[in-house]
Amino acid sequence: MPQRDPGPSVKDDELYEKLRDEGNSKEKSARIANASANKGRSEVGKSGGESGSYEDWTVDELKERAKELDLTGYSDLNKDELIEKLRDH
């Protein structure tokens, strides 16, 4: 498989490619790769968030989060579809 060119804004090409091969979006892969390059791979993801699992959120909370992220096409989605859309953005 030919290697993708993530562009000059991606600082860790190797990690970016691995994340894309795993099915992550370009945006998510670039964010993680750049955080890794800035902090070191062992530090990325250590601090974690405080929001809890999306499965514990209401549909209204999920839609509000989608709105905050400027996602489109979420208004008619059910809870499982919303969670998938949020995780894959």
N, C-alpha and C positions, 0 to 999 in steps of 0.2 A: 504494500500500500504506500503511495507517495506521501511524503511528509507535508503537512499543511504549513503554510506560512502565516503565523498568527499576527504578524505585523510588528512594528518597532515598539509598541506600547507594552508587549508582554516580556517580562524580565526573566522568566524561567521557562524556556521553550520545551524542555523535556517533560516537566510536570504538566504544562498546558496540554501537550499531546496525549499524555496518559489520561488526563481527565476527560478530554474530548473522546478518546477511544472508549471510555467507560460510559459515554452517553450524556455527559454534562454539556450544558449550553456553552456557546463561545464566551458569553459575558461571565458566567459563573467560573469557567475554567481560567479565564484571564484574571479575575479577582483573586482566586486562590493562588495561582501561580505568582502573581505580583506580591501578595502578602507573604508567600513563602520566600521570595527573593529578598524582601525587606527584613523579615524577622527570623528567617531560617525555618526549614521544613519542620523541625521538631517543635517549634513554638506555635505554628499555625493550628488553630482549632483548640488549643489548650484552655483558653479562658471561657469559651462557650457562651451561650446566651442565657437569658433568664425567662424567656417567653413560654417555655413549655412546648409540648408536642402540639402540632396543628390538629391532631385528632381530638384534643381537648377544647378546641376553639369552637364557637358557634359559627354558623354559615355567615351571619352578619359580620362577625369579626374577621372571618376569612376574606369576605368581599372588601371590607375596609382596608385590609392589608394589601390586597391586589390593587386597590385604588392608589394607595400610598406608593406602590412600586410602578405606577403608570402602566399596568398591564391592561390589555384590552380583551374583549370577548369572554368575560367571566360572569356576566350578569345572569345568564340562564344555566350556569353549571351547578351540578349538585355538589354536596360536600366533598365526596371523594375526588371528583374532577377538579374542584377548586384547590384541594391540597396538592394534587399532582401538578397543576399549573404553577402554583407557588414554588414548589420544590424544583421545578424544571426551568424556571425563568433565568 
